[in-house]
Amino acid sequence: MKLTMVIPTYWSRERNIGWKEGDAIYDHPTPLDAEGTLLRGIQSIRILKDKHFQLVIIAVATAEDIETQVEKKVADIIKSSDPGVEILLFGHSHLAQLHELMAKEGKERYINLLQLRGYSNIRNLCIFIPHVLGSDVAVLIDDDEVFEGPDFITKAKEHIGKNIEGKRVDAIAGYYLQPDGDYHVKKSYRPWMKYWNQYQKMNEAFDKFIGTEPRLKETPFVFGGNMVIHRNLFTQVPFDPNVPRGEDIDYLINARMFGFHFFLDNQLSIKHLPPPKTHPVWMQLRQDIYRFIYERAKIEHQKEVKGMTKVYPKDFDPYPGCFLKSDLMEKIEKSCKLLSEEYLAQGDKKGSEEALRNITLAKTDAVPKYDPFRKLCELQKQWQELMEFTSQEKIRSKILDIIYKGL
């Protein structure tokens, strides 16, 4: 069983410059003049007993004008590490060559599927590269995590692709351990969270699926930085680029719609040590609002399609199902009003206005202007075509040349 581990790493402008209008928004990209967490994550691989895998680092820049600097920075980090596995680098220069190849082959229509901006697009590269490398399994890890269990790879391989109670294990969700070693989300309660009870529902779901037996059970949630995906799934179903964040759980929803099974393994953990998020609460909430409205619309627009499975919000209870139901707009309105009041009390007029603006956007811009279910079906078909095209030995070898040119 050939396995590829992929770690995307996000980098932003230097600290004294900060975020500029038009830059991509990620939770906590590392400033170019900071050390970051990537080296720590790569070096933690040394603890693993099974090192029979390739490691791919995807270098992501928040802005076009720093792409070259980001690639060099990540290349230097890779060179200074010694985890005991082969490491490949994929950055914006490699993507440009990949796009050139697609255009040269008359396949411009696939270029939109291979992008380095937005969480879903980056995750698609996290499964596209293992496909081209001929892997049976893709393991998706984030750069703000460290391995603590020597048997992580052994456990990741143990059940993937096998059958459990008549269902094939197409993908496995591991889980995060917080800095204190617990799996619960630790967030200070704020009054505005009264109706937006996200963390409470997440912990309820974690207790139900992580904290109980059996070891493997079908799950309504998944962590993007601890996913194990079999090629049966990743060659058939892509991440949906139309969802702004929460692309991991959205992928699980997509997989379910196409008849694939996601299991949580309550022994497959990784330590999550994220730096603080850099964007204001109103902005983080806005992205969640867009995400849940889009996913709810995708579920509501489902049609009877041969080979597909209809899913319902309750299938994803307690989380994220609680945000995919008919009371979503009520949750948004009440939460944003409370958040706005909180900002006002702190003397932050802009924050207050932006929190209230979330309500307007939820009723207008966040609502898809197209049928998101049909769009997903079209995307899936196009992804399948891309997988078949890049399976041709002539094309695959050219892409491998691009990838191996990385270091």
N, C-alpha and C positions, 0 to 999 in steps of 0.2 A: 504494500500500500504506500504510494508516494504521497508525501505531505508537504505542503508549502505554508509557511507562516508569513503573514503579511502585517506590517505595522505602518500605518500612515502617521506622519509627523507634521504638525502645522506650525508655520513660522510667520511672524509679522514684522512690520517695520521696527526700527530701533526704538528704545523706550522713550527717548526725548521727542520722537516724532509722533508715535502712537497711531491710533486708527484714523484713517481718512475716509471721507465720503467716497463710496464706490468700492472700498475694500471688502473682501468676503468676510462674513461674520462666522466665527467659530467660538466655542466656549472659552478656551484659554490657549490661544496660539502663543508660542514662545517668541519674544522679541529677538531680533538678530544679534543683539549685543548681550544676550543672556545665555547661560549655560544650558538651561532646559533639562528635560527629564529623559531624553532619548538614550543617552549613553548609559544611564543607570538601568533602564529597561533592557537594553541589549546585553549588558554585562550580567544581568540576573539569569540569562539563559544558561550560564555556566553550571548552575545547580541541577539542570535537567539531566536525567540518566540517559534518555533516548534523544540523541542528537542527529538522527537520520532524517533530516529535513533541510530544505532551503529556506533562508530568511530573505524576504523582500522588504526593503524600506521605501515607502512612497513619500517623497519630499513635496510638501504642499506649501505654496506661498499665498499669502492673503492678497497680494497685489502683483500685477504684471511686471512692474519695474524693479521688483526685488527677486524675481525668479532665479536669476543666475547666482546671486549671492546665497540664496537659500540652498540651492543645489550644492554649491561648494561647501557651505557650512555642514550640511548633512553628510557629504562625502568625507569630510575631515573627521567627523564624529565616528563614522563607520571604520575609517582607517585606524583610529585610535582604540577601537574596541577589539576584543579577542574572545568571542563567545564560544568558539569551537565549532561553528557551523559556517557554511558558505553564505555570504551576504551579497545580495544584488541591490542596486539602487535604481529607482525609477523616479524621474522628475519631469519638469516641464519641457526640457530639451528632448527627452525621449518621446514624450507625448507628441511634440511637434513632428518628429520623424515618423511616428505612427500615423498621424493624420496625413502626412505626405504620401505614405505608402497606400493608404486607403484611397486617396484621390487618384494616385497613379494607376491603381487597379480598377478605377471606375466605381468605387464603393463609397462615394462621398456621403451617402445616406447613413452610413454607420458612424460618421465622425461625431455626431451629437451624442452617441452612446458612450464615448470615451472622452471624458473631460476631467479636469483637475480643479473644479470649483463646486462647492456644495457637498455636504456629507454623503448624499446618495450616490453622486457621480464618483466620488472617491472610493466608496465601498464597491461600486461596480468594477473599478480597477483592481480592487482587492480580490475579486473573484475572477476577473478576466486574465490577470497575469498567471495565477495557478493553472487556469485552463490551458494557456499557451505553453506553460512549462510541463504539461502532461500529468498534472497531479490528480490524484483521486480525491484528495481532501484539502480544503482551504481552512486554515485556522486564523481568525481575525483577532488581533490584539491591538491595544492602544499604547501610545508611547509614555503614558503616565502611570504605568503598571509595572509591577515586578513579580517574577515567579518566586514562590516560596516552597512549593511542593515539587520534589525531584521527579515525581511520577506523572506530571501534568500531561506530557505527550502520550504516555502509556494509557492513561485514562481517556484522553481525547480519541484515541484510535480504537479503544476497547469495544464500543458498541456502534460506531458510525457505519451506516450501510447495512446493518443487520436487522433482523425482525424481532419485534417485541409484541407479543400478544396479537400477532397477525398484521402489525403495522411496521412498515420499514422506517428505520431511523435515518431520515434524510438530513437532519441537522440537529445539533446539540447546543443548548444554551448552558454555558457555565455561569458563574456569578462572581460578584465582586466582594472582597472583604475590605471593610473600611480600615483606616489607619489603626484603629483599636482592635482589629481582628474580628469584629462583628459584621454581619451582613446587612443589618438594618441601616436605612438612610438616617443620618443624624442632621436634622435641620432645625434651627430655632423657630419656634412657632411665632408667627406675626398675625395680628388681627385680620389682615386682608386674606389670609389663608382659610378663614372660616368656611367659605363655600368652595374654594379651590383646594380641596383636601387631597392634593396629589401625593404628598409624601406619606400621609396616613394610609392611603389606599395601596401605595407601593409596598409599604411594610406589611400590610395585611396579606398581599399577594406573596411576598417573600416568605412569610411564615407558613403559608399554605403549601408552597411548592418547594422551597429550599429546606424548610425546617421540619419536613415530615418524610416518612418512607412511602413508597419504595424509592430507591435511588433515582430511577428514571421515570419521568411522568410527562405527558403532554402538557405544554406550558402556554399561557397567554402572553408572556413577556419574554424578552431576550435582551442581553447586554451586548451592545455593538463591539465592545472591547474584549469579549470572551465568547466567540462563536465558532463552532466547528460545522462546516458545510460540505456535504458530499457532492461530487460532480454531477450526480443524478439530478440534484436540485440546481446547483449554480450554473449549469449549462442550459437550463430551461427557464429560470425565473430571475430577472434582474431586480435590483433596488430601484424604487420609483423616484426619479429626480424631481418630481413635482411636490414632494413633501420636504419642507424646509429643515426639519430636525426630527429626531425620533425615528430615523430611517431604519433602525434595527427592528423595532416592533412593527413598523409598517411592512418590513420585509417578511416578517412572520405572518402577517395578515395576507399578504400576496401569496406566500407559499401555501397557506391553508386553502386559499381560493383555487389554486391549481392542483389541489389534492395531495400536497406533500405534508410530512409530519415533522414537527419540531418538538424535541424532548428536552426537559431540563435535567441535568445531572447534578445532584446535590453533593457530589464529591469533587466537582471540577471548579475549583476556586482560584482566583488570582488576586493579589493585593493591589488595591486601587489607591493611588497617592496623587490626586489631582491638585494642581495649583489653583488659587482662587479664580473664579470666573471674572472676566474683565468688563462685561457689559451690564448696564443697569437692569433692575428687576423688570421694569415695564417692557424692555426689549426682549428679555428671555420669555416672559409671559406671552408677548405678542407672537413669538415663533411657535409656542405651544398651541396658542389659539388657532393659528393657521393650520398647524398640523392636524389637530383633532377635527376641525371643521372639514378639512380635505378627506381625512380617513372616514369620517362618518358619511360623507357624500359618496365615497367610493363603495361603501357597504350598501347604502340606500339605493344606488344605481345598478346593483347587480341584476343580471338577466340569467335566464336558464341557458347555459352554454354546455354543450357536450364535453365531457371530460373535466368539467369544473365543479367545485363544491360551493354551495351557498353558505356564507358565514353570517353570524348575527352578533350584535354588540355583547350579548350575554355570554357568548363563547369566550370572551376575553375578560370576564370578571375574575377577580375584583378590579384588576388594573391591566390594561387601559380601558376596559369595558365601561367603567363609570363615566368616562369622558366621550363616549361614542353614542350616547342615548339622547332622547328627546329633550332633556333638561339642560343640555350643554349651553344654550344661549343664556339661560337663567343664571347658570354658574358664572359665565363670563361677565354679565352685567353686574351682578352683586360683587364679584371679586374685584373688578376694575374700579368700581365706585369706592370700595373700601381702600384699595391701594392708592387711589387718587387723594382721598382724605388723609392718608398716612403721609404722603409726599407733602401735602399742604401744611400739615402740622410740623414738618421738618423745614418748612420754608423753601421747598423745592417746587417752584411754580411750573417749570418745564416738565418735570417728572409727573406732576399732577395732571397736566394737560395731555401728556402722552398716554397715561394710564386710561383716561377717559376716551382718548382717540381709539384705543383698542376696541371699544364697544362698537364704534362706527365702522371700523375696518372689519370687524367680525361679521357685520351685516352686509358689507359691500365687497371690498377687495378680496377678503379671505374666501369668499364663496366661489368655487370653481365656475368658470364661464363655459364649461364643456362637461361632457359626461366622463368623470374620472375612471369609471369602471371600463368603459370602452377604450379609453386612452391606455389603460393598463394592459388590456388585451392586445392592442396594437403594439405597445412597447414590448410585450413578451414575445410576440411573433418576430419582431425585428431583432430582438436579442438572440433568439434561437437561430435566425439566419446568420447573424454575426458569428455565433459559435461554430456553425457548420462551415462557414467561409474560412475562418481562421484555424479550422482543423485540417485544412488541406496542407499537405507537407511543404509545398513550395512557399505558401504564405506564412505558415508557422515558422519556418526556418528564417525567413526575413525578419519577422517580429523578434525572434530569439536573438538575432544579430543586434537589433536595436537595444534589447534589454541587457545583453551581456557586454555591450559597449559602456555600460554604466560605470564600471570601475576599472 
